[in-house]
Amino acid sequence: MKKPVMVGIAIVAVILGIMVYSMMSLTSNRVEVCIQFKGTTTCKIASGATQEDAVRTATGNACGELAGGVTDTMACLRSEPTKLNVLK
């Protein structure tokens, strides 16, 4: 193969390696959050770069399932989780 092709392949391999490494580090914090809203409870698991990010994502996912409309979603997001487990 020609030198420019080999350099191009090497650059693509390095970029893919960086992307995989970045994605692996984002999942270092996993949590399970249970939310009760209007008499219904649901639990969701999420990952994030920090524990706070993971809790925010899991809460948003749970509220997306429980709430109907923007007003309900905002109220649900402000509610405290009924259960919070940090997963390994």
PDB file of N, CA, C and O in Angstrom:
ATOM      1  N   MET A   1       0.837  -1.177   0.000  1.00  0.00           N
ATOM      2  CA  MET A   1       0.000   0.000   0.000  1.00  0.00           C
ATOM      3  C   MET A   1       0.884   1.243   0.000  1.00  0.00           C
ATOM      4  O   MET A   1       2.039   1.230   0.427  1.00  0.00           O
ATOM      5  N   LYS A   2       0.289   2.296  -0.494  1.00  0.00           N
ATOM      6  CA  LYS A   2       1.012   3.563  -0.536  1.00  0.00           C
ATOM      7  C   LYS A   2       1.014   4.217   0.841  1.00  0.00           C
ATOM      8  O   LYS A   2       0.137   3.975   1.669  1.00  0.00           O
ATOM      9  N   LYS A   3       2.022   5.049   1.057  1.00  0.00           N
ATOM     10  CA  LYS A   3       2.206   5.705   2.339  1.00  0.00           C
ATOM     11  C   LYS A   3       1.006   6.561   2.758  1.00  0.00           C
ATOM     12  O   LYS A   3       0.617   6.497   3.924  1.00  0.00           O
ATOM     13  N   PRO A   4       0.389   7.372   1.856  1.00  0.00           N
ATOM     14  CA  PRO A   4      -0.774   8.171   2.280  1.00  0.00           C
ATOM     15  C   PRO A   4      -1.954   7.317   2.743  1.00  0.00           C
ATOM     16  O   PRO A   4      -2.691   7.714   3.646  1.00  0.00           O
ATOM     17  N   VAL A   5      -2.132   6.154   2.133  1.00  0.00           N
ATOM     18  CA  VAL A   5      -3.216   5.265   2.544  1.00  0.00           C
ATOM     19  C   VAL A   5      -2.940   4.726   3.942  1.00  0.00           C
ATOM     20  O   VAL A   5      -3.850   4.670   4.769  1.00  0.00           O
ATOM     21  N   MET A   6      -1.725   4.338   4.213  1.00  0.00           N
ATOM     22  CA  MET A   6      -1.355   3.819   5.531  1.00  0.00           C
ATOM     23  C   MET A   6      -1.515   4.891   6.611  1.00  0.00           C
ATOM     24  O   MET A   6      -1.989   4.602   7.710  1.00  0.00           O
ATOM     25  N   VAL A   7      -1.121   6.122   6.300  1.00  0.00           N
ATOM     26  CA  VAL A   7      -1.276   7.226   7.250  1.00  0.00           C
ATOM     27  C   VAL A   7      -2.762   7.470   7.523  1.00  0.00           C
ATOM     28  O   VAL A   7      -3.151   7.691   8.670  1.00  0.00           O
ATOM     29  N   GLY A   8      -3.585   7.432   6.492  1.00  0.00           N
ATOM     30  CA  GLY A   8      -5.029   7.627   6.652  1.00  0.00           C
ATOM     31  C   GLY A   8      -5.648   6.558   7.528  1.00  0.00           C
ATOM     32  O   GLY A   8      -6.477   6.851   8.389  1.00  0.00           O
ATOM     33  N   ILE A   9      -5.241   5.309   7.305  1.00  0.00           N
ATOM     34  CA  ILE A   9      -5.751   4.208   8.125  1.00  0.00           C
ATOM     35  C   ILE A   9      -5.320   4.383   9.574  1.00  0.00           C
ATOM     36  O   ILE A   9      -6.111   4.138  10.485  1.00  0.00           O
ATOM     37  N   ALA A  10      -4.085   4.802   9.800  1.00  0.00           N
ATOM     38  CA  ALA A  10      -3.597   5.017  11.163  1.00  0.00           C
ATOM     39  C   ALA A  10      -4.371   6.128  11.866  1.00  0.00           C
ATOM     40  O   ALA A  10      -4.703   6.008  13.045  1.00  0.00           O
ATOM     41  N   ILE A  11      -4.654   7.195  11.149  1.00  0.00           N
ATOM     42  CA  ILE A  11      -5.400   8.314  11.735  1.00  0.00           C
ATOM     43  C   ILE A  11      -6.810   7.875  12.111  1.00  0.00           C
ATOM     44  O   ILE A  11      -7.289   8.206  13.196  1.00  0.00           O
ATOM     45  N   VAL A  12      -7.474   7.142  11.238  1.00  0.00           N
ATOM     46  CA  VAL A  12      -8.829   6.651  11.523  1.00  0.00           C
ATOM     47  C   VAL A  12      -8.803   5.715  12.734  1.00  0.00           C
ATOM     48  O   VAL A  12      -9.689   5.784  13.585  1.00  0.00           O
ATOM     49  N   ALA A  13      -7.795   4.843  12.819  1.00  0.00           N
ATOM     50  CA  ALA A  13      -7.691   3.925  13.948  1.00  0.00           C
ATOM     51  C   ALA A  13      -7.504   4.685  15.262  1.00  0.00           C
ATOM     52  O   ALA A  13      -8.101   4.318  16.274  1.00  0.00           O
ATOM     53  N   VAL A  14      -6.695   5.727  15.261  1.00  0.00           N
ATOM     54  CA  VAL A  14      -6.482   6.529  16.465  1.00  0.00           C
ATOM     55  C   VAL A  14      -7.777   7.229  16.873  1.00  0.00           C
ATOM     56  O   VAL A  14      -8.123   7.245  18.054  1.00  0.00           O
ATOM     57  N   ILE A  15      -8.482   7.798  15.926  1.00  0.00           N
ATOM     58  CA  ILE A  15      -9.743   8.484  16.226  1.00  0.00           C
ATOM     59  C   ILE A  15     -10.765   7.504  16.789  1.00  0.00           C
ATOM     60  O   ILE A  15     -11.442   7.822  17.766  1.00  0.00           O
ATOM     61  N   LEU A  16     -10.889   6.331  16.203  1.00  0.00           N
ATOM     62  CA  LEU A  16     -11.815   5.320  16.727  1.00  0.00           C
ATOM     63  C   LEU A  16     -11.428   4.883  18.134  1.00  0.00           C
ATOM     64  O   LEU A  16     -12.296   4.681  18.983  1.00  0.00           O
ATOM     65  N   GLY A  17     -10.137   4.735  18.382  1.00  0.00           N
ATOM     66  CA  GLY A  17      -9.678   4.378  19.719  1.00  0.00           C
ATOM     67  C   GLY A  17     -10.034   5.427  20.751  1.00  0.00           C
ATOM     68  O   GLY A  17     -10.457   5.090  21.857  1.00  0.00           O
ATOM     69  N   ILE A  18      -9.871   6.680  20.407  1.00  0.00           N
ATOM     70  CA  ILE A  18     -10.230   7.777  21.318  1.00  0.00           C
ATOM     71  C   ILE A  18     -11.730   7.780  21.588  1.00  0.00           C
ATOM     72  O   ILE A  18     -12.157   7.988  22.724  1.00  0.00           O
ATOM     73  N   MET A  19     -12.525   7.553  20.556  1.00  0.00           N
ATOM     74  CA  MET A  19     -13.987   7.528  20.727  1.00  0.00           C
ATOM     75  C   MET A  19     -14.406   6.391  21.659  1.00  0.00           C
ATOM     76  O   MET A  19     -15.233   6.602  22.546  1.00  0.00           O
ATOM     77  N   VAL A  20     -13.858   5.208  21.479  1.00  0.00           N
ATOM     78  CA  VAL A  20     -14.202   4.067  22.329  1.00  0.00           C
ATOM     79  C   VAL A  20     -13.782   4.336  23.770  1.00  0.00           C
ATOM     80  O   VAL A  20     -14.543   4.054  24.696  1.00  0.00           O
ATOM     81  N   TYR A  21     -12.599   4.871  23.969  1.00  0.00           N
ATOM     82  CA  TYR A  21     -12.129   5.186  25.309  1.00  0.00           C
ATOM     83  C   TYR A  21     -13.041   6.210  25.984  1.00  0.00           C
ATOM     84  O   TYR A  21     -13.349   6.081  27.169  1.00  0.00           O
ATOM     85  N   SER A  22     -13.471   7.220  25.242  1.00  0.00           N
ATOM     86  CA  SER A  22     -14.366   8.251  25.787  1.00  0.00           C
ATOM     87  C   SER A  22     -15.686   7.647  26.216  1.00  0.00           C
ATOM     88  O   SER A  22     -16.200   7.965  27.289  1.00  0.00           O
ATOM     89  N   MET A  23     -16.235   6.782  25.389  1.00  0.00           N
ATOM     90  CA  MET A  23     -17.522   6.171  25.715  1.00  0.00           C
ATOM     91  C   MET A  23     -17.418   5.271  26.926  1.00  0.00           C
ATOM     92  O   MET A  23     -18.357   5.202  27.719  1.00  0.00           O
ATOM     93  N   MET A  24     -16.315   4.586  27.090  1.00  0.00           N
ATOM     94  CA  MET A  24     -16.146   3.701  28.233  1.00  0.00           C
ATOM     95  C   MET A  24     -16.082   4.501  29.528  1.00  0.00           C
ATOM     96  O   MET A  24     -16.608   4.050  30.545  1.00  0.00           O
ATOM     97  N   SER A  25     -15.463   5.657  29.521  1.00  0.00           N
ATOM     98  CA  SER A  25     -15.342   6.456  30.736  1.00  0.00           C
ATOM     99  C   SER A  25     -16.662   7.117  31.112  1.00  0.00           C
ATOM    100  O   SER A  25     -16.854   7.464  32.277  1.00  0.00           O
ATOM    101  N   LEU A  26     -17.580   7.302  30.162  1.00  0.00           N
ATOM    102  CA  LEU A  26     -18.878   7.912  30.472  1.00  0.00           C
ATOM    103  C   LEU A  26     -19.777   6.982  31.264  1.00  0.00           C
ATOM    104  O   LEU A  26     -20.702   7.443  31.933  1.00  0.00           O
ATOM    105  N   THR A  27     -19.529   5.701  31.203  1.00  0.00           N
ATOM    106  CA  THR A  27     -20.398   4.754  31.886  1.00  0.00           C
ATOM    107  C   THR A  27     -19.843   4.333  33.239  1.00  0.00           C
ATOM    108  O   THR A  27     -20.245   3.300  33.774  1.00  0.00           O
ATOM    109  N   SER A  28     -18.935   5.107  33.796  1.00  0.00           N
ATOM    110  CA  SER A  28     -18.318   4.725  35.059  1.00  0.00           C
ATOM    111  C   SER A  28     -19.244   4.914  36.256  1.00  0.00           C
ATOM    112  O   SER A  28     -18.974   4.365  37.324  1.00  0.00           O
ATOM    113  N   ASN A  29     -20.312   5.667  36.111  1.00  0.00           N
ATOM    114  CA  ASN A  29     -21.267   5.900  37.194  1.00  0.00           C
ATOM    115  C   ASN A  29     -22.647   5.426  36.756  1.00  0.00           C
ATOM    116  O   ASN A  29     -23.261   6.010  35.863  1.00  0.00           O
ATOM    117  N   ARG A  30     -23.132   4.349  37.401  1.00  0.00           N
ATOM    118  CA  ARG A  30     -24.455   3.806  37.084  1.00  0.00           C
ATOM    119  C   ARG A  30     -25.330   3.892  38.321  1.00  0.00           C
ATOM    120  O   ARG A  30     -24.882   3.589  39.427  1.00  0.00           O
ATOM    121  N   VAL A  31     -26.570   4.303  38.136  1.00  0.00           N
ATOM    122  CA  VAL A  31     -27.515   4.397  39.245  1.00  0.00           C
ATOM    123  C   VAL A  31     -28.871   3.853  38.819  1.00  0.00           C
ATOM    124  O   VAL A  31     -29.211   3.813  37.637  1.00  0.00           O
ATOM    125  N   GLU A  32     -29.627   3.438  39.819  1.00  0.00           N
ATOM    126  CA  GLU A  32     -31.033   3.088  39.618  1.00  0.00           C
ATOM    127  C   GLU A  32     -31.844   4.079  40.435  1.00  0.00           C
ATOM    128  O   GLU A  32     -31.616   4.236  41.634  1.00  0.00           O
ATOM    129  N   VAL A  33     -32.785   4.742  39.794  1.00  0.00           N
ATOM    130  CA  VAL A  33     -33.628   5.740  40.445  1.00  0.00           C
ATOM    131  C   VAL A  33     -35.079   5.313  40.308  1.00  0.00           C
ATOM    132  O   VAL A  33     -35.527   4.959  39.217  1.00  0.00           O
ATOM    133  N   CYS A  34     -35.818   5.347  41.420  1.00  0.00           N
ATOM    134  CA  CYS A  34     -37.260   5.095  41.399  1.00  0.00           C
ATOM    135  C   CYS A  34     -37.967   6.399  41.744  1.00  0.00           C
ATOM    136  O   CYS A  34     -37.623   7.072  42.716  1.00  0.00           O
ATOM    137  N   ILE A  35     -38.959   6.741  40.933  1.00  0.00           N
ATOM    138  CA  ILE A  35     -39.730   7.970  41.120  1.00  0.00           C
ATOM    139  C   ILE A  35     -41.199   7.597  41.290  1.00  0.00           C
ATOM    140  O   ILE A  35     -41.724   6.762  40.554  1.00  0.00           O
ATOM    141  N   GLN A  36     -41.856   8.218  42.261  1.00  0.00           N
ATOM    142  CA  GLN A  36     -43.304   8.067  42.416  1.00  0.00           C
ATOM    143  C   GLN A  36     -43.938   9.398  42.042  1.00  0.00           C
ATOM    144  O   GLN A  36     -43.572  10.445  42.574  1.00  0.00           O
ATOM    145  N   PHE A  37     -44.894   9.345  41.119  1.00  0.00           N
ATOM    146  CA  PHE A  37     -45.574  10.562  40.672  1.00  0.00           C
ATOM    147  C   PHE A  37     -47.024  10.229  40.383  1.00  0.00           C
ATOM    148  O   PHE A  37     -47.328   9.336  39.592  1.00  0.00           O
ATOM    149  N   LYS A  38     -47.911  10.959  41.035  1.00  0.00           N
ATOM    150  CA  LYS A  38     -49.355  10.783  40.878  1.00  0.00           C
ATOM    151  C   LYS A  38     -49.781   9.334  41.104  1.00  0.00           C
ATOM    152  O   LYS A  38     -50.594   8.785  40.359  1.00  0.00           O
ATOM    153  N   GLY A  39     -49.212   8.725  42.149  1.00  0.00           N
ATOM    154  CA  GLY A  39     -49.616   7.381  42.546  1.00  0.00           C
ATOM    155  C   GLY A  39     -48.987   6.240  41.760  1.00  0.00           C
ATOM    156  O   GLY A  39     -49.289   5.077  42.030  1.00  0.00           O
ATOM    157  N   THR A  40     -48.133   6.532  40.807  1.00  0.00           N
ATOM    158  CA  THR A  40     -47.468   5.492  40.024  1.00  0.00           C
ATOM    159  C   THR A  40     -45.968   5.590  40.247  1.00  0.00           C
ATOM    160  O   THR A  40     -45.409   6.683  40.326  1.00  0.00           O
ATOM    161  N   THR A  41     -45.326   4.432  40.346  1.00  0.00           N
ATOM    162  CA  THR A  41     -43.881   4.392  40.556  1.00  0.00           C
ATOM    163  C   THR A  41     -43.213   3.655  39.407  1.00  0.00           C
ATOM    164  O   THR A  41     -43.723   2.644  38.924  1.00  0.00           O
ATOM    165  N   THR A  42     -42.072   4.167  38.976  1.00  0.00           N
ATOM    166  CA  THR A  42     -41.263   3.476  37.982  1.00  0.00           C
ATOM    167  C   THR A  42     -39.796   3.658  38.337  1.00  0.00           C
ATOM    168  O   THR A  42     -39.404   4.661  38.934  1.00  0.00           O
ATOM    169  N   CYS A  43     -39.000   2.679  37.962  1.00  0.00           N
ATOM    170  CA  CYS A  43     -37.563   2.717  38.229  1.00  0.00           C
ATOM    171  C   CYS A  43     -36.805   2.652  36.905  1.00  0.00           C
ATOM    172  O   CYS A  43     -37.198   1.930  35.989  1.00  0.00           O
ATOM    173  N   LYS A  44     -35.719   3.410  36.816  1.00  0.00           N
ATOM    174  CA  LYS A  44     -34.890   3.439  35.612  1.00  0.00           C
ATOM    175  C   LYS A  44     -33.425   3.392  36.011  1.00  0.00           C
ATOM    176  O   LYS A  44     -33.036   3.902  37.062  1.00  0.00           O
ATOM    177  N   ILE A  45     -32.620   2.774  35.159  1.00  0.00           N
ATOM    178  CA  ILE A  45     -31.170   2.708  35.344  1.00  0.00           C
ATOM    179  C   ILE A  45     -30.527   3.580  34.274  1.00  0.00           C
ATOM    180  O   ILE A  45     -30.926   3.553  33.110  1.00  0.00           O
ATOM    181  N   ALA A  46     -29.522   4.355  34.685  1.00  0.00           N
ATOM    182  CA  ALA A  46     -28.812   5.215  33.732  1.00  0.00           C
ATOM    183  C   ALA A  46     -27.345   5.320  34.127  1.00  0.00           C
ATOM    184  O   ALA A  46     -26.970   5.061  35.271  1.00  0.00           O
ATOM    185  N   SER A  47     -26.525   5.705  33.155  1.00  0.00           N
ATOM    186  CA  SER A  47     -25.092   5.902  33.360  1.00  0.00           C
ATOM    187  C   SER A  47     -24.739   7.343  33.035  1.00  0.00           C
ATOM    188  O   SER A  47     -25.440   8.014  32.277  1.00  0.00           O
ATOM    189  N   GLY A  48     -23.649   7.807  33.616  1.00  0.00           N
ATOM    190  CA  GLY A  48     -23.198   9.157  33.321  1.00  0.00           C
ATOM    191  C   GLY A  48     -21.749   9.355  33.717  1.00  0.00           C
ATOM    192  O   GLY A  48     -21.154   8.515  34.392  1.00  0.00           O
ATOM    193  N   ALA A  49     -21.195  10.464  33.294  1.00  0.00           N
ATOM    194  CA  ALA A  49     -19.805  10.785  33.625  1.00  0.00           C
ATOM    195  C   ALA A  49     -19.642  11.008  35.122  1.00  0.00           C
ATOM    196  O   ALA A  49     -18.598  10.688  35.689  1.00  0.00           O
ATOM    197  N   THR A  50     -20.673  11.557  35.765  1.00  0.00           N
ATOM    198  CA  THR A  50     -20.678  11.730  37.215  1.00  0.00           C
ATOM    199  C   THR A  50     -21.949  11.092  37.760  1.00  0.00           C
ATOM    200  O   THR A  50     -22.878  10.796  37.009  1.00  0.00           O
ATOM    201  N   GLN A  51     -21.982  10.884  39.070  1.00  0.00           N
ATOM    202  CA  GLN A  51     -23.187  10.307  39.668  1.00  0.00           C
ATOM    203  C   GLN A  51     -24.375  11.243  39.505  1.00  0.00           C
ATOM    204  O   GLN A  51     -25.498  10.785  39.299  1.00  0.00           O
ATOM    205  N   GLU A  52     -24.143  12.535  39.595  1.00  0.00           N
ATOM    206  CA  GLU A  52     -25.226  13.507  39.438  1.00  0.00           C
ATOM    207  C   GLU A  52     -25.813  13.441  38.026  1.00  0.00           C
ATOM    208  O   GLU A  52     -27.030  13.516  37.853  1.00  0.00           O
ATOM    209  N   ASP A  53     -24.956  13.301  37.026  1.00  0.00           N
ATOM    210  CA  ASP A  53     -25.435  13.165  35.647  1.00  0.00           C
ATOM    211  C   ASP A  53     -26.270  11.912  35.486  1.00  0.00           C
ATOM    212  O   ASP A  53     -27.310  11.935  34.828  1.00  0.00           O
ATOM    213  N   ALA A  54     -25.820  10.816  36.083  1.00  0.00           N
ATOM    214  CA  ALA A  54     -26.552   9.562  35.987  1.00  0.00           C
ATOM    215  C   ALA A  54     -27.922   9.671  36.665  1.00  0.00           C
ATOM    216  O   ALA A  54     -28.919   9.184  36.133  1.00  0.00           O
ATOM    217  N   VAL A  55     -27.968  10.309  37.839  1.00  0.00           N
ATOM    218  CA  VAL A  55     -29.239  10.490  38.552  1.00  0.00           C
ATOM    219  C   VAL A  55     -30.178  11.367  37.729  1.00  0.00           C
ATOM    220  O   VAL A  55     -31.367  11.067  37.619  1.00  0.00           O
ATOM    221  N   ARG A  56     -29.653  12.447  37.152  1.00  0.00           N
ATOM    222  CA  ARG A  56     -30.471  13.344  36.342  1.00  0.00           C
ATOM    223  C   ARG A  56     -31.048  12.605  35.126  1.00  0.00           C
ATOM    224  O   ARG A  56     -32.218  12.782  34.788  1.00  0.00           O
ATOM    225  N   THR A  57     -30.233  11.785  34.481  1.00  0.00           N
ATOM    226  CA  THR A  57     -30.694  11.046  33.310  1.00  0.00           C
ATOM    227  C   THR A  57     -31.748  10.014  33.692  1.00  0.00           C
ATOM    228  O   THR A  57     -32.778   9.908  33.028  1.00  0.00           O
ATOM    229  N   ALA A  58     -31.501   9.255  34.754  1.00  0.00           N
ATOM    230  CA  ALA A  58     -32.470   8.243  35.188  1.00  0.00           C
ATOM    231  C   ALA A  58     -33.788   8.891  35.614  1.00  0.00           C
ATOM    232  O   ALA A  58     -34.864   8.376  35.313  1.00  0.00           O
ATOM    233  N   THR A  59     -33.697  10.016  36.314  1.00  0.00           N
ATOM    234  CA  THR A  59     -34.911  10.734  36.726  1.00  0.00           C
ATOM    235  C   THR A  59     -35.683  11.223  35.513  1.00  0.00           C
ATOM    236  O   THR A  59     -36.907  11.094  35.462  1.00  0.00           O
ATOM    237  N   GLY A  60     -34.986  11.779  34.541  1.00  0.00           N
ATOM    238  CA  GLY A  60     -35.646  12.237  33.318  1.00  0.00           C
ATOM    239  C   GLY A  60     -36.316  11.101  32.566  1.00  0.00           C
ATOM    240  O   GLY A  60     -37.417  11.266  32.040  1.00  0.00           O
ATOM    241  N   ASN A  61     -35.657   9.945  32.510  1.00  0.00           N
ATOM    242  CA  ASN A  61     -36.255   8.787  31.836  1.00  0.00           C
ATOM    243  C   ASN A  61     -37.503   8.296  32.560  1.00  0.00           C
ATOM    244  O   ASN A  61     -38.506   7.961  31.929  1.00  0.00           O
ATOM    245  N   ALA A  62     -37.435   8.257  33.892  1.00  0.00           N
ATOM    246  CA  ALA A  62     -38.593   7.819  34.671  1.00  0.00           C
ATOM    247  C   ALA A  62     -39.745   8.803  34.518  1.00  0.00           C
ATOM    248  O   ALA A  62     -40.891   8.392  34.337  1.00  0.00           O
ATOM    249  N   CYS A  63     -39.453  10.096  34.589  1.00  0.00           N
ATOM    250  CA  CYS A  63     -40.510  11.100  34.456  1.00  0.00           C
ATOM    251  C   CYS A  63     -41.098  11.117  33.051  1.00  0.00           C
ATOM    252  O   CYS A  63     -42.278  11.420  32.877  1.00  0.00           O
ATOM    253  N   GLY A  64     -40.299  10.800  32.064  1.00  0.00           N
ATOM    254  CA  GLY A  64     -40.818  10.717  30.701  1.00  0.00           C
ATOM    255  C   GLY A  64     -41.877   9.644  30.572  1.00  0.00           C
ATOM    256  O   GLY A  64     -42.803   9.772  29.771  1.00  0.00           O
ATOM    257  N   GLU A  65     -41.748   8.586  31.356  1.00  0.00           N
ATOM    258  CA  GLU A  65     -42.732   7.518  31.333  1.00  0.00           C
ATOM    259  C   GLU A  65     -43.960   7.841  32.185  1.00  0.00           C
ATOM    260  O   GLU A  65     -45.078   7.456  31.841  1.00  0.00           O
ATOM    261  N   LEU A  66     -43.748   8.546  33.292  1.00  0.00           N
ATOM    262  CA  LEU A  66     -44.835   8.800  34.243  1.00  0.00           C
ATOM    263  C   LEU A  66     -45.680  10.024  33.919  1.00  0.00           C
ATOM    264  O   LEU A  66     -46.890  10.018  34.143  1.00  0.00           O
ATOM    265  N   ALA A  67     -45.060  11.057  33.401  1.00  0.00           N
ATOM    266  CA  ALA A  67     -45.741  12.346  33.249  1.00  0.00           C
ATOM    267  C   ALA A  67     -46.376  12.464  31.867  1.00  0.00           C
ATOM    268  O   ALA A  67     -45.930  11.856  30.894  1.00  0.00           O
ATOM    269  N   GLY A  68     -47.422  13.260  31.820  1.00  0.00           N
ATOM    270  CA  GLY A  68     -48.083  13.546  30.553  1.00  0.00           C
ATOM    271  C   GLY A  68     -48.116  15.048  30.338  1.00  0.00           C
ATOM    272  O   GLY A  68     -48.927  15.740  30.954  1.00  0.00           O
ATOM    273  N   GLY A  69     -47.262  15.559  29.486  1.00  0.00           N
ATOM    274  CA  GLY A  69     -47.234  16.985  29.213  1.00  0.00           C
ATOM    275  C   GLY A  69     -46.085  17.678  29.920  1.00  0.00           C
ATOM    276  O   GLY A  69     -45.425  17.119  30.795  1.00  0.00           O
ATOM    277  N   VAL A  70     -45.875  18.912  29.508  1.00  0.00           N
ATOM    278  CA  VAL A  70     -44.736  19.683  30.008  1.00  0.00           C
ATOM    279  C   VAL A  70     -44.888  20.006  31.493  1.00  0.00           C
ATOM    280  O   VAL A  70     -43.923  19.885  32.247  1.00  0.00           O
ATOM    281  N   THR A  71     -46.063  20.408  31.919  1.00  0.00           N
ATOM    282  CA  THR A  71     -46.278  20.787  33.316  1.00  0.00           C
ATOM    283  C   THR A  71     -46.049  19.603  34.247  1.00  0.00           C
ATOM    284  O   THR A  71     -45.376  19.733  35.269  1.00  0.00           O
ATOM    285  N   ASP A  72     -46.609  18.450  33.893  1.00  0.00           N
ATOM    286  CA  ASP A  72     -46.392  17.256  34.701  1.00  0.00           C
ATOM    287  C   ASP A  72     -44.926  16.845  34.710  1.00  0.00           C
ATOM    288  O   ASP A  72     -44.399  16.446  35.748  1.00  0.00           O
ATOM    289  N   THR A  73     -44.270  16.940  33.568  1.00  0.00           N
ATOM    290  CA  THR A  73     -42.858  16.562  33.488  1.00  0.00           C
ATOM    291  C   THR A  73     -42.015  17.433  34.401  1.00  0.00           C
ATOM    292  O   THR A  73     -41.154  16.924  35.119  1.00  0.00           O
ATOM    293  N   MET A  74     -42.246  18.729  34.385  1.00  0.00           N
ATOM    294  CA  MET A  74     -41.488  19.639  35.251  1.00  0.00           C
ATOM    295  C   MET A  74     -41.744  19.330  36.726  1.00  0.00           C
ATOM    296  O   MET A  74     -40.813  19.340  37.531  1.00  0.00           O
ATOM    297  N   ALA A  75     -42.990  19.056  37.080  1.00  0.00           N
ATOM    298  CA  ALA A  75     -43.312  18.714  38.469  1.00  0.00           C
ATOM    299  C   ALA A  75     -42.655  17.394  38.867  1.00  0.00           C
ATOM    300  O   ALA A  75     -42.144  17.268  39.980  1.00  0.00           O
ATOM    301  N   CYS A  76     -42.664  16.424  37.978  1.00  0.00           N
ATOM    302  CA  CYS A  76     -42.046  15.129  38.254  1.00  0.00           C
ATOM    303  C   CYS A  76     -40.533  15.270  38.440  1.00  0.00           C
ATOM    304  O   CYS A  76     -39.960  14.665  39.346  1.00  0.00           O
ATOM    305  N   LEU A  77     -39.893  16.056  37.594  1.00  0.00           N
ATOM    306  CA  LEU A  77     -38.447  16.245  37.684  1.00  0.00           C
ATOM    307  C   LEU A  77     -38.031  16.886  39.006  1.00  0.00           C
ATOM    308  O   LEU A  77     -36.908  16.677  39.466  1.00  0.00           O
ATOM    309  N   ARG A  78     -38.912  17.655  39.616  1.00  0.00           N
ATOM    310  CA  ARG A  78     -38.610  18.294  40.899  1.00  0.00           C
ATOM    311  C   ARG A  78     -38.852  17.364  42.088  1.00  0.00           C
ATOM    312  O   ARG A  78     -38.435  17.676  43.204  1.00  0.00           O
ATOM    313  N   SER A  79     -39.512  16.239  41.870  1.00  0.00           N
ATOM    314  CA  SER A  79     -39.806  15.336  42.987  1.00  0.00           C
ATOM    315  C   SER A  79     -38.560  14.546  43.383  1.00  0.00           C
ATOM    316  O   SER A  79     -37.693  14.271  42.553  1.00  0.00           O
ATOM    317  N   GLU A  80     -38.489  14.190  44.655  1.00  0.00           N
ATOM    318  CA  GLU A  80     -37.364  13.417  45.178  1.00  0.00           C
ATOM    319  C   GLU A  80     -37.543  11.945  44.816  1.00  0.00           C
ATOM    320  O   GLU A  80     -38.660  11.429  44.858  1.00  0.00           O
ATOM    321  N   PRO A  81     -36.456  11.267  44.463  1.00  0.00           N
ATOM    322  CA  PRO A  81     -36.557   9.832  44.192  1.00  0.00           C
ATOM    323  C   PRO A  81     -36.977   9.063  45.449  1.00  0.00           C
ATOM    324  O   PRO A  81     -36.543   9.388  46.554  1.00  0.00           O
ATOM    325  N   THR A  82     -37.818   8.049  45.275  1.00  0.00           N
ATOM    326  CA  THR A  82     -38.195   7.198  46.400  1.00  0.00           C
ATOM    327  C   THR A  82     -37.124   6.162  46.680  1.00  0.00           C
ATOM    328  O   THR A  82     -37.054   5.605  47.775  1.00  0.00           O
ATOM    329  N   LYS A  83     -36.278   5.905  45.665  1.00  0.00           N
ATOM    330  CA  LYS A  83     -35.201   4.940  45.829  1.00  0.00           C
ATOM    331  C   LYS A  83     -34.041   5.367  44.940  1.00  0.00           C
ATOM    332  O   LYS A  83     -34.244   5.767  43.794  1.00  0.00           O
ATOM    333  N   LEU A  84     -32.823   5.280  45.472  1.00  0.00           N
ATOM    334  CA  LEU A  84     -31.626   5.610  44.708  1.00  0.00           C
ATOM    335  C   LEU A  84     -30.546   4.594  45.047  1.00  0.00           C
ATOM    336  O   LEU A  84     -30.044   4.562  46.170  1.00  0.00           O
ATOM    337  N   ASN A  85     -30.189   3.764  44.068  1.00  0.00           N
ATOM    338  CA  ASN A  85     -29.148   2.759  44.255  1.00  0.00           C
ATOM    339  C   ASN A  85     -27.972   3.091  43.340  1.00  0.00           C
ATOM    340  O   ASN A  85     -28.152   3.339  42.147  1.00  0.00           O
ATOM    341  N   VAL A  86     -26.791   3.094  43.899  1.00  0.00           N
ATOM    342  CA  VAL A  86     -25.575   3.249  43.105  1.00  0.00           C
ATOM    343  C   VAL A  86     -25.129   1.847  42.701  1.00  0.00           C
ATOM    344  O   VAL A  86     -24.869   1.002  43.557  1.00  0.00           O
ATOM    345  N   LEU A  87     -25.040   1.605  41.402  1.00  0.00           N
ATOM    346  CA  LEU A  87     -24.689   0.284  40.885  1.00  0.00           C
ATOM    347  C   LEU A  87     -23.201   0.219  40.553  1.00  0.00           C
ATOM    348  O   LEU A  87     -22.596   1.225  40.181  1.00  0.00           O
ATOM    349  N   LYS A  88     -22.638  -0.923  40.684  1.00  0.00           N
ATOM    350  CA  LYS A  88     -21.217  -1.109  40.361  1.00  0.00           C
ATOM    351  C   LYS A  88     -21.075  -1.676  38.977  1.00  0.00           C
ATOM    352  O   LYS A  88     -19.957  -1.906  38.517  1.00  0.00           O
TER     353      LYS A  88
END
